[in-house]
Amino acid sequence: AWQSEPLPLGDWVSYNPLRGGRADLRTDVRIAYDDRYIYFAFHCFDNEPDKIRTTITRRDTAFNDDWIALSLDSAGTGQTAYHLFVNPSGIQMDALNT
């Protein structure tokens, strides 16, 4: 599955620092699944990689870093979402929005 072409998902929007703004840099996403899990892979391009903010810290404490997030509305109602975050060092964060 990881050998497939990135999904043509259109333009990304920014959440932070300007929510809803058009993302200036390219992000490629790949999705795969098996009988138990769904997998997401992100390739985030950056013109200034030396300015990427990342730390090795405890889980759920990396919001001051750069991060990427995925929000899943598993019920399809627009009322609840699971938010999955990861920073460039692989530190994970999650939240439930109800």
VENWOCOR-V943922 format. One record per backbone hydrogen bond with DSSP energy under -1.0 kcal/mol. CO is the residue of the C=O (numbers start at 1). NH is the residue of the N-H. Records with the same first field share a line. If there is no record, write none. Layout:
CO: NH ; NH
This chain:
1: 4
7: 9
12: 23
14: 20
18: 21
21: 14
26: 45
28: 43
29: 7
30: 41
32: 39
37: 34
39: 32
41: 30
43: 28
48: 51
49: 52
53: 66
58: 61
62: 65
68: 86
70: 84
72: 82
73: 76
81: 97
82: 72
83: 95
84: 70
85: 93
86: 68
87: 90
91: 87
92: 60
93: 85
95: 83
97: 81
